[in-house]
């Protein structure tokens, strides 16, 4: 026979566990996405550091106009094994955002008509970059964010597991009075 208090406590434990499970799973999902984003950038940077180079020519270089978070437009022409390509990646992988000042500085460092080294993927020469092996701070932010979310999600799951009672209902029998130590 359960009392109203026991029933409310049981409902509260069930709701708390369900909420912890939903929040923990959400944290783990977001951590997976952030880990993928940071990991793919890290992998692209490491892989591009070993790419062969060829000579290229800058055909367009400009900073984004009127932007707070943008990236410069830098297009370049290069050839690999008698095949011509036009590339636009500054670094390998997903391009990071720059603020307006960084975008202008980056665009001005690549002047139209200048010759430079272009690094390309030997498996797919259409994939190229101008700065191989470069990791920007955003990669570390993704990986740190993923680690924090993963820790929080695992903490919630562990806490939920600890709060699950092991055995029968641990409700004291009716009429039970706890003793207090009096000095």
C-alpha positions as a Markdown table, in Angstrom:
| # | Residue | x | y | z |
|---|---|---|---|---|
| 1 | Unk | 0.0 | 0.0 | 0.0 |
| 2 | Unk | 1.6 | 3.2 | -1.1 |
| 3 | Unk | 1.0 | 6.6 | 0.4 |
| 4 | Unk | 0.5 | 9.8 | -1.5 |
| 5 | Unk | 4.1 | 11.0 | -0.6 |
| 6 | Unk | 5.6 | 7.8 | -1.9 |
| 7 | Unk | 3.7 | 8.1 | -5.1 |
| 8 | Unk | 4.8 | 11.7 | -5.6 |
| 9 | Unk | 8.4 | 10.8 | -4.8 |
| 10 | Unk | 8.3 | 7.9 | -7.4 |
| 11 | Unk | 6.9 | 10.2 | -10.0 |
| 12 | Unk | 9.5 | 12.8 | -9.3 |
| 13 | Unk | 12.3 | 10.2 | -9.6 |
| 14 | Unk | 10.9 | 9.0 | -12.9 |
| 15 | Unk | 10.6 | 12.5 | -14.3 |
| 16 | Unk | 14.1 | 13.5 | -13.1 |
| 17 | Unk | 15.6 | 10.4 | -14.7 |
| 18 | Unk | 13.7 | 11.0 | -18.0 |
| 19 | Unk | 14.8 | 14.7 | -18.1 |
| 20 | Unk | 18.4 | 13.7 | -17.3 |
| 21 | Unk | 18.3 | 11.1 | -20.1 |
| 22 | Unk | 17.0 | 13.7 | -22.6 |
| 23 | Unk | 19.5 | 16.4 | -21.6 |
| 24 | Unk | 22.4 | 13.9 | -21.5 |
| 25 | Unk | 21.5 | 12.5 | -24.9 |
| 26 | Unk | 21.2 | 16.0 | -26.3 |
| 27 | Unk | 24.7 | 16.9 | -24.9 |
| 28 | Unk | 26.2 | 13.8 | -26.4 |
| 29 | Unk | 24.6 | 14.5 | -29.8 |
| 30 | Unk | 25.9 | 18.1 | -29.8 |
| 31 | Unk | 29.3 | 16.8 | -28.7 |
| 32 | Unk | 29.4 | 14.4 | -31.6 |
| 33 | Unk | 28.6 | 17.2 | -34.1 |
| 34 | Unk | 31.3 | 19.5 | -32.6 |
| 35 | Unk | 33.8 | 16.6 | -32.5 |
| 36 | Unk | 33.1 | 15.8 | -36.2 |
| 37 | Unk | 33.5 | 19.5 | -37.1 |
| 38 | Unk | 36.8 | 19.9 | -35.2 |
| 39 | Unk | 38.1 | 16.5 | -36.1 |
| 40 | Unk | 37.5 | 17.0 | -39.8 |
| 41 | Unk | 39.3 | 20.3 | -39.8 |
| 42 | Unk | 42.2 | 18.8 | -37.9 |
| 43 | Unk | 42.4 | 15.8 | -40.3 |
| 44 | Unk | 42.2 | 18.1 | -43.3 |
| 45 | Unk | 45.1 | 20.3 | -41.9 |
| 46 | Unk | 47.3 | 17.3 | -41.1 |
| 47 | Unk | 46.6 | 15.6 | -44.5 |
| 48 | Unk | 47.3 | 18.8 | -46.5 |
| 49 | Unk | 50.7 | 19.3 | -44.9 |
| 50 | Unk | 51.9 | 16.3 | -47.0 |
| 51 | Unk | 50.3 | 17.4 | -50.3 |
| 52 | Unk | 52.6 | 18.0 | -53.3 |
| 53 | Unk | 52.8 | 21.5 | -54.7 |
| 54 | Unk | 52.6 | 23.1 | -58.1 |
| 55 | Unk | 52.9 | 26.7 | -59.4 |
| 56 | Unk | 49.7 | 28.7 | -59.4 |
| 57 | Unk | 48.5 | 32.2 | -60.4 |
| 58 | Unk | 46.2 | 34.4 | -58.4 |
| 59 | Unk | 43.3 | 35.5 | -60.6 |
| 60 | Unk | 41.0 | 37.1 | -58.0 |
| 61 | Unk | 41.6 | 38.5 | -54.6 |
| 62 | Unk | 39.2 | 40.6 | -52.6 |
| 63 | Unk | 37.9 | 40.9 | -49.1 |
| 64 | Unk | 34.2 | 40.5 | -48.3 |
| 65 | Unk | 32.4 | 43.9 | -48.3 |
| 66 | Unk | 30.5 | 45.1 | -45.3 |
| 67 | Unk | 30.8 | 42.0 | -43.2 |
| 68 | Unk | 31.6 | 41.2 | -39.6 |
| 69 | Unk | 32.2 | 37.5 | -40.1 |
| 70 | Unk | 33.3 | 36.7 | -43.6 |
| 71 | Unk | 36.1 | 35.1 | -45.6 |
| 72 | Unk | 38.2 | 36.6 | -48.4 |
| 73 | Unk | 37.6 | 35.5 | -51.9 |
| 74 | Unk | 40.8 | 34.3 | -53.4 |
| 75 | Unk | 40.7 | 32.4 | -56.6 |
| 76 | Unk | 43.8 | 30.9 | -58.3 |
| 77 | Unk | 44.6 | 29.0 | -61.4 |
| 78 | Unk | 47.0 | 25.9 | -61.4 |
| 79 | Unk | 47.8 | 22.9 | -63.5 |
| 80 | Unk | 48.5 | 19.3 | -62.5 |
| 81 | Unk | 49.5 | 16.7 | -65.1 |
| 82 | Unk | 48.4 | 19.0 | -68.0 |
| 83 | Unk | 45.0 | 19.5 | -66.5 |
| 84 | Unk | 43.9 | 23.0 | -65.5 |
| 85 | Unk | 42.0 | 23.8 | -62.3 |
| 86 | Unk | 40.7 | 26.9 | -60.5 |
| 87 | Unk | 40.9 | 26.7 | -56.7 |
| 88 | Unk | 39.5 | 29.0 | -54.0 |
| 89 | Unk | 40.5 | 27.4 | -50.7 |
| 90 | Unk | 43.0 | 29.2 | -48.5 |
| 91 | Unk | 43.4 | 26.3 | -46.1 |
| 92 | Unk | 42.3 | 22.7 | -46.5 |
| 93 | Unk | 38.9 | 21.7 | -45.4 |
| 94 | Unk | 36.0 | 23.9 | -44.2 |
| 95 | Unk | 36.9 | 27.6 | -44.4 |
| 96 | Unk | 36.9 | 29.6 | -41.2 |
| 97 | Unk | 35.4 | 33.0 | -40.8 |
| 98 | Unk | 37.5 | 36.1 | -40.5 |
| 99 | Unk | 36.6 | 39.5 | -39.2 |
| 100 | Unk | 36.8 | 42.4 | -41.6 |
| 101 | Unk | 40.4 | 43.4 | -40.8 |
| 102 | Unk | 41.7 | 39.8 | -41.1 |
| 103 | Unk | 39.8 | 39.4 | -44.4 |
| 104 | Unk | 41.4 | 42.5 | -45.9 |
| 105 | Unk | 44.8 | 41.6 | -44.7 |
| 106 | Unk | 44.5 | 38.1 | -46.1 |
| 107 | Unk | 43.2 | 39.3 | -49.5 |
| 108 | Unk | 46.0 | 41.9 | -49.7 |
| 109 | Unk | 48.6 | 39.2 | -49.1 |
| 110 | Unk | 47.5 | 37.5 | -52.3 |
| 111 | Unk | 47.7 | 40.1 | -55.1 |
| 112 | Unk | 46.2 | 39.4 | -58.5 |
| 113 | Unk | 48.7 | 38.3 | -61.0 |
| 114 | Unk | 51.2 | 37.0 | -58.5 |
| 115 | Unk | 52.6 | 33.4 | -58.8 |
| 116 | Unk | 52.7 | 31.2 | -55.8 |
| 117 | Unk | 52.8 | 27.6 | -54.6 |
| 118 | Unk | 49.5 | 25.7 | -54.7 |
| 119 | Unk | 49.1 | 22.5 | -52.7 |
| 120 | Unk | 46.8 | 19.8 | -54.1 |
| 121 | Unk | 45.4 | 16.5 | -53.1 |
| 122 | Unk | 47.2 | 13.8 | -55.1 |
| 123 | Unk | 44.1 | 11.6 | -55.1 |
| 124 | Unk | 41.9 | 14.4 | -56.4 |
| 125 | Unk | 43.9 | 17.4 | -57.9 |
| 126 | Unk | 40.8 | 19.5 | -58.0 |
| 127 | Unk | 41.0 | 19.8 | -54.2 |
| 128 | Unk | 43.7 | 22.4 | -53.3 |
| 129 | Unk | 44.8 | 25.0 | -50.9 |
| 130 | Unk | 47.3 | 27.8 | -50.5 |
| 131 | Unk | 48.2 | 27.3 | -46.9 |
| 132 | Unk | 48.6 | 23.6 | -46.0 |
| 133 | Unk | 48.6 | 22.3 | -42.5 |
| 134 | Unk | 47.1 | 25.5 | -41.1 |
| 135 | Unk | 44.9 | 25.2 | -38.0 |
| 136 | Unk | 43.0 | 28.2 | -36.9 |
| 137 | Unk | 41.7 | 28.7 | -33.4 |
| 138 | Unk | 38.2 | 27.7 | -34.4 |
| 139 | Unk | 39.3 | 24.0 | -34.6 |
| 140 | Unk | 40.4 | 24.0 | -31.0 |
| 141 | Unk | 37.2 | 25.7 | -30.0 |
| 142 | Unk | 35.1 | 22.9 | -31.6 |
| 143 | Unk | 37.2 | 20.3 | -29.9 |
| 144 | Unk | 37.1 | 22.0 | -26.5 |
| 145 | Unk | 33.3 | 22.5 | -26.8 |
| 146 | Unk | 32.9 | 18.8 | -27.7 |
| 147 | Unk | 34.9 | 17.7 | -24.7 |
| 148 | Unk | 32.8 | 19.8 | -22.4 |
| 149 | Unk | 29.5 | 18.6 | -23.8 |
| 150 | Unk | 30.7 | 15.0 | -23.7 |
| 151 | Unk | 31.7 | 15.4 | -20.0 |
| 152 | Unk | 28.4 | 17.0 | -19.1 |
| 153 | Unk | 26.4 | 14.3 | -20.9 |
| 154 | Unk | 28.4 | 11.4 | -19.3 |
| 155 | Unk | 28.1 | 13.1 | -15.9 |
| 156 | Unk | 24.3 | 13.2 | -16.3 |
| 157 | Unk | 24.1 | 9.6 | -17.3 |
| 158 | Unk | 26.3 | 8.5 | -14.5 |
| 159 | Unk | 24.3 | 10.5 | -12.0 |
| 160 | Unk | 21.1 | 9.0 | -13.3 |
| 161 | Unk | 22.5 | 5.5 | -12.9 |
| 162 | Unk | 23.5 | 6.2 | -9.3 |
| 163 | Unk | 20.1 | 7.6 | -8.4 |
| 164 | Unk | 18.4 | 4.4 | -9.7 |
| 165 | Unk | 17.5 | 2.3 | -6.6 |
| 166 | Unk | 18.9 | -1.2 | -6.5 |
| 167 | Unk | 16.3 | -3.5 | -5.2 |
| 168 | Unk | 12.8 | -3.2 | -4.0 |
| 169 | Unk | 11.1 | 0.0 | -3.0 |
| 170 | Unk | 13.1 | 1.5 | -0.2 |
| 171 | Unk | 10.2 | 3.0 | 1.7 |
| 172 | Unk | 10.2 | 2.6 | 5.5 |
| 173 | Unk | 7.3 | 0.6 | 6.9 |
| 174 | Unk | 4.3 | 2.4 | 8.1 |
| 175 | Unk | 4.6 | 3.6 | 11.7 |
| 176 | Unk | 8.5 | 3.6 | 11.5 |
| 177 | Unk | 10.0 | 6.4 | 13.6 |
| 178 | Unk | 13.7 | 7.2 | 13.0 |
| 179 | Unk | 15.8 | 7.5 | 16.2 |
| 180 | Unk | 17.8 | 10.5 | 16.8 |
| 181 | Unk | 21.0 | 10.6 | 18.8 |
| 182 | Unk | 20.7 | 12.8 | 21.8 |
| 183 | Unk | 23.6 | 13.8 | 23.8 |
